[in-house]
Amino acid sequence: MTSLTALRENLAAIRGEIAAAAHRAGRDPSGIVLVAVTKTVGPEAYASLLDLGIPDVGENRVLEALEKSRGAPAGLRWHLLGHLQTNKVRKAVSLFSTIHSVDSLKVAIALQQEAVRAEKHLEAFVEINSGEAQKSGLDAGELAGFLREAAALDRLRWRGLMTMAPLAEDPEASRPHFRRLRNLLEEGCRILPGLTCLSMGMSRDFRVAVEEGATHLRIGTALFERH
């Protein structure tokens, strides 16, 4: 686990780079949410993150997140970032407030049904595939039809779109994928006007993501690794 001092230094550097990228794009950095991706660190990280003003934590796996959440401090906002199987929906709804990875109508309907049972609402992002067959997500051409069906799921508060750009050494390689997602969001707003957010950008390419309109950054390595 990174020491609190190192974590504070990493966070200060990241916030500085977010602010600089936002300035280049003519944006207000205060509207950008940093989701700390905690899949590689232990539950002791949560208290440190809260102390540093980071309440939003992201995990990829439902069962691991549930295990790590036991004894976690109050005040955290849990984000599911990884693929969600329908047989894990009930457990996911019990913990997470935001699902970034809704990639099928089947999953969306299961979330709706479980949210009704649990008497809660969920914030949700539609995951768009970046063109890699091995990754989950809707194809861009499926989005309009999905949104027309998903609009009726009243327990899901659709926030926007999410994508994972293909892994590349050059962060600029992510830019066309982020720009494409931003354009898709504009199209999606015509069907669901509440779509305003873009979950995109990780440790290697979050600066590019901010320049292209990201509202939610998913950052782990840059935050927790010693530099």
Secondary structure, DSSP 8 states (H G I E B T S, - for coil): ---HHHHHHHHHHHHHHHHHHHHHTT--GGG-EEEEE-TTS-TTHHHHHHHTT--EEEES-HHHHHHHHTT--TT-EEEE-S---GGGHHHHHHH-SEEEEE-SHHHHHHHHHHHHHHT--EEEEEEB--S-TTS-SB-GGGHHHHHHHHTT-TTEEEEEEE------SSGGGGHHHHHHHHHHHHHHHTT-TT--EEE---TTTHHHHHHTT-SEEEESHHHHS--
